[in-house]
Amino acid sequence: MTTGTTTPYRSRRPTGRAGFPHLLRAEWTKFRTVRGWVLAMTAAAVVIVSLGLIFATGSHSSCSIGTVEVACPKPPTGPGGELVDDRFYFVHQSLAGDGGITVRLTSMTGIITYPPPNHDKIVSGLVPWAKTGVIVKDGTRQGSAYAAMMVTADHGVRMQYDYTHDTAGRPGRVSAASPRWLRLNRSGDTLTGYESADGTQWTQVGTTHLPRLPATVQIGLFVASPSDLTVEQSALGGSVGQARYTQATAVFDHVGLRGTTPGGQWSRDDIGADGQTDWQRYHRPSGVRESGGAYTVTGSGDIAPLTDGPPIERTLIGMLAGLIVMIVVAVMFMTAEYRRGLIHTTLIASPRRGRVLAAKAVVIGLVAFVAGVAATAITVPSGTRILRRGGAFPFPVSSLTELRVIVGTAALLAVAAVLALALGALFRRSVAAIITAIVVIVVPYVLAFASVLPDDVTRWLLRLTPAAGFAIQQSVPEYKQVIGNYAPSAGYYPLAPWAGFAVLCAYAALALGLAAHRLRRRDA
């Protein structure tokens, strides 16, 4: 009789059932051992940084006083740090503490200089966002905090404050037969706006809290009229905007002030005026006339966010070249398996083919993301500083928006690399996959911003193709209260940043699904 010990059974995972972490390590080893791929990804990051900084260094802006070239003044900055347009005619008095102003507005007329089709005469009319009404403002400094109740040419009564905020009231224009009463009250740091058709029954339009307002503010009447913008299709297919000088005139009566004001004479300021146009010199300058208790005020300009100037994403001009390099590497990472006949060995080691493709996607996506973050984290802040020193003032953005542009661009590169990898698995030929990836990702973007197609066509390209993902870079929003050329050729995307990025992700997911299906059915 023999005796002995029994060795307990130990389960061993067969090589063909390697876990996903093991697959990740294996695919990462494949990637890093090919020196050309590593160098190419490094070169892509270097290209993004170098081209972005070269662009910023070469961007200068200057102004002239007579024949002398001087640095351009920085545009005024609003309470939220945004660049603003703050130009209007202001008839005002000081208000200490709580109080308010009530007026009746009986007329609003204007002129537009040299509009199409012939650009040969000055016509009567108002641009849609010409505005006039009552305002409470922290002094006369451009960019200071304010709240205003107003009537606009085509957008009815509005309450606007601190440049970016807009609340709609009753629609319709003002006339002698249909006057508008406006009221703006201050109580502490709370500003409340009202409107009325008869001066008896009042409707509240909006309210806001402005803790930045000092104890003593300026209160009074204002008129502003933005430039008339005409957007025309260029010969190449894009759009070209032309802005012309405009002016508005409003007639106020029943002007009543409540609170501690010095009374007597009104102060008069053309806020933000930097001289007069030739038309103003020889025709009708901005100003105010008083007669029988009625005030006729004429002014130009706007009180709104500024939409002219380079956004921070402009520093990422080299991203397109870096993206093409990453597309080539991502495709080669997949097709090299077929070209060298290694795909059979890979699938024997891991029969679960979908997991092999997923591991490759994770590796190439992470490599592209890391390279993208490293490049954009250097380029965006450094490039914006260089632009400011050169007098080309980029739009200031919040820290969260800057982070979204930096990280979002890296995510865009990562998802685009995954999409290219999936195309490599579908076509299994490098040239076909690279060309397809460039055609669906890069070409629509180039067509949209090179002004070679009509804006309506490019909007659909940036909605329906993977190039929609570039919207993740947009840092400056559209403002409904600002007339602008919000077209792709001007840097605006038809989809919100994350919505556009979701379109790219959907394409990558679809391509991965199709690639996995084909990989399960056929090795090579």
WOFEN-V907339 format. One record per backbone hydrogen bond with DSSP energy under -0.5 kcal/mol. NH is the residue of the N-H (numbers start at 0). CO is the residue of the C=O. If there is no record, write none. Layout:
# WOFEN-V907339
NH CO
NH CO
This chain:
# WOFEN-V907339
6 4
7 5
10 8
16 13
17 14
17 348
22 18
23 19
24 20
25 21
26 22
27 23
28 24
29 25
30 26
31 27
32 28
33 29
33 30
34 32
36 33
37 33
38 34
39 35
40 36
41 37
42 38
43 39
44 40
45 41
46 42
47 43
48 44
49 45
50 46
51 47
52 48
53 49
54 50
55 51
56 52
57 53
58 55
59 57
60 389
62 69
64 67
65 63
66 64
67 64
68 66
69 62
71 60
77 81
80 77
83 75
84 303
85 83
86 301
87 270
88 222
89 268
90 220
91 89
91 266
92 218
94 216
95 259
96 94
96 214
98 185
99 257
100 183
101 255
102 181
103 252
104 179
105 103
105 250
106 250
108 248
110 246
111 122
112 244
113 111
113 120
114 120
118 114
122 111
124 109
129 126
130 223
131 150
132 221
133 148
134 219
135 146
136 217
137 144
138 136
143 140
146 135
147 159
148 133
149 157
150 131
151 155
152 129
153 127
154 127
156 169
157 149
158 166
159 147
159 157
160 164
161 145
163 161
164 160
166 158
168 156
174 177
179 104
180 195
181 102
182 193
183 100
184 191
185 98
186 189
189 186
190 188
190 207
191 184
192 205
193 182
194 202
195 180
201 199
202 194
204 192
205 192
207 190
209 188
209 207
212 209
216 94
216 214
217 136
218 92
219 134
220 90
221 132
222 88
223 130
227 243
228 226
229 227
229 241
231 229
231 239
233 237
236 233
237 450
239 231
241 229
243 227
246 110
247 298
248 108
249 296
250 106
251 249
251 294
252 103
255 101
255 253
257 99
259 95
259 97
260 258
266 91
268 89
270 87
270 268
272 269
273 274
280 276
281 277
282 278
286 297
288 295
290 293
293 290
294 251
295 288
296 249
296 294
297 286
298 247
300 224
303 84
304 162
305 82
313 310
314 311
315 312
316 313
318 315
319 316
321 317
322 318
323 319
324 320
325 321
326 322
327 323
328 324
329 325
330 326
331 327
332 328
333 329
333 330
334 330
335 331
336 333
337 333
338 334
339 335
340 337
341 336
342 336
345 341
346 342
347 343
348 344
349 345
350 15
352 350
354 351
355 351
356 352
357 353
358 354
359 355
360 356
361 357
362 358
363 359
364 360
365 361
366 362
367 363
368 364
369 365
370 366
371 367
372 368
373 369
374 370
375 371
376 372
377 373
377 374
378 374
379 375
381 377
382 378
383 379
384 380
385 381
386 382
387 383
388 384
389 385
390 387
391 386
392 390
393 391
394 309
401 397
402 398
403 399
404 400
405 401
406 402
407 403
408 404
409 405
410 406
411 407
412 408
413 409
414 410
415 411
416 412
417 413
418 414
419 415
420 416
421 417
422 418
423 419
424 420
425 421
426 422
427 423
432 428
433 429
434 430
435 431
436 432
437 433
438 434
439 435
440 436
441 436
441 437
442 437
443 438
444 440
445 441
446 442
447 443
448 444
449 445
451 446
452 446
457 453
458 454
459 455
460 456
461 457
462 459
463 459
464 460
466 439
467 464
468 465
469 466
470 467
471 468
472 469
473 470
476 474
479 477
481 478
485 483
486 484
489 486
490 487
491 486
499 495
500 496
501 497
502 498
503 499
504 500
505 501
506 502
507 503
508 504
509 505
510 506
511 507
512 508
513 509
514 510
515 511
516 512
517 513
518 514
519 515
520 516
521 517
